[in-house]
């Protein structure tokens, strides 16, 4: 019995020595657990300095495990809609990149993502669109 255990231990040690694993290529715990997944609510949104937050019943962003996102909204006036596409998070740079198709073109936008919040700043029609999304 001891010889068998000793043999298994030696075999296991040899296997570890021969393994060509590179720890630097392994995913981090952050990448595996993906704590950024889920629903985000819009805390504030403004365009050209004018506050638009109260014009929406809701403005939500969902980040899915499969790398897809869905932005959905409903205006107080009754209009509703949404956008979808893919996203990629760079945990080291603390950024998130959204990609979506517009007709035949694909556009990508990168925004800061810090402490559970996504900060959107984008020039829209010559005015700055500023929005902050956070997990409820």
C-alpha positions in Angstrom: 0.0 0.0 0.0 2.8 2.4 0.9 4.6 1.6 -2.3 1.5 2.4 -4.3 1.0 5.7 -2.5 4.7 6.6 -3.0 4.4 5.6 -6.7 1.4 7.9 -7.1 3.1 10.7 -5.3 6.2 10.4 -7.6 3.9 10.2 -10.7 2.0 13.3 -9.5 5.3 15.2 -8.9 6.6 14.3 -12.3 3.4 15.4 -13.9 3.6 18.8 -12.3 7.3 19.2 -13.3 6.5 18.3 -16.9 3.4 20.5 -17.1 4.1 23.4 -19.4 1.7 25.7 -17.5 2.5 29.4 -17.5 0.9 31.2 -14.6 1.0 34.5 -16.3 -1.3 33.2 -19.0 -4.0 32.1 -16.6 -7.0 34.2 -16.0 -7.3 36.3 -12.9 -9.9 35.7 -10.2 -11.6 39.0 -11.3 -11.8 37.7 -14.9 -13.2 34.3 -13.8 -15.8 35.7 -11.3 -16.8 38.6 -13.5 -18.2 40.8 -10.6 -19.4 43.4 -13.1 -22.1 41.2 -14.5 -25.7 42.1 -14.0 -28.0 45.1 -14.2 -27.0 48.8 -14.0 -29.4 51.6 -13.5 -28.7 55.1 -14.8 -28.0 57.4 -11.9 -27.8 60.6 -14.1 -27.8 61.5 -17.7 -27.3 64.9 -19.3 -26.8 66.3 -22.8 -25.1 69.6 -23.2 -25.4 70.4 -19.5 -29.2 69.8 -19.5 -30.4 67.1 -17.1 -32.4 64.4 -18.8 -32.6 62.0 -15.8 -36.2 62.9 -14.9 -37.3 62.3 -18.5 -37.0 58.5 -18.2 -39.0 56.0 -16.1 -35.9 53.8 -16.4 -32.6 53.5 -18.3 -31.0 50.2 -17.7 -27.9 48.4 -18.9 -27.5 44.6 -18.6 -24.1 42.9 -19.0 -24.5 39.2 -19.7 -22.1 36.4 -18.9 -21.8 35.6 -22.6 -20.2 39.0 -23.4 -23.4 40.7 -24.7 -25.1 43.8 -23.4 -28.6 45.3 -23.7 -29.4 48.9 -23.0 -33.2 49.5 -22.5 -35.2 52.5 -21.7 -38.7 53.9 -21.2 -39.4 57.6 -21.4 -42.0 59.2 -19.2 -43.8 60.2 -22.4 -44.3 56.5 -23.2 -41.6 55.9 -25.8 -39.4 52.9 -25.2 -36.6 51.1 -27.0 -33.1 49.7 -26.6 -29.8 48.7 -28.2 -27.7 45.6 -27.9 -24.3 44.3 -28.9 -21.2 42.9 -27.3 -18.8 44.2 -24.6 -15.4 43.5 -23.3 -13.9 44.5 -19.9 -10.3 45.4 -19.4 -9.9 45.0 -15.7 -6.3 46.4 -15.6 -7.2 49.6 -17.5 -10.6 49.8 -15.7 -12.4 50.2 -19.0 -15.3 48.7 -20.8 -15.7 48.6 -24.6 -19.2 48.3 -26.1 -19.5 47.2 -29.8 -22.7 47.4 -31.8 -23.8 47.2 -35.4 -25.3 50.1 -37.1 -26.5 48.9 -40.5 -23.4 47.4 -42.1 -21.0 49.2 -39.8 -19.8 48.1 -36.4 -18.9 50.8 -33.9 -17.0 50.5 -30.7 -17.0 52.9 -27.7 -14.7 52.6 -24.6 -15.6 54.2 -21.3 -14.1 54.2 -17.8 -15.5 51.5 -15.3 -14.5 52.2 -11.7 -15.9 50.9 -8.4 -19.1 49.4 -9.9 -19.9 52.4 -12.0 -19.7 53.0 -15.8 -19.0 56.6 -16.8 -20.2 57.5 -20.3 -19.0 60.6 -22.0 -19.7 61.0 -25.7 -20.0 63.8 -28.2 -23.5 63.6 -29.6 -24.6 66.2 -32.1 -22.0 68.7 -31.0 -23.1 68.3 -27.3 -21.5 66.3 -24.5 -23.6 63.3 -23.4 -22.7 62.4 -19.9 -24.2 59.4 -18.0 -23.4 57.4 -15.0 -24.6 53.8 -14.6 -24.3 51.8 -11.3 -25.5 48.6 -9.9 -28.5 49.0 -7.7 
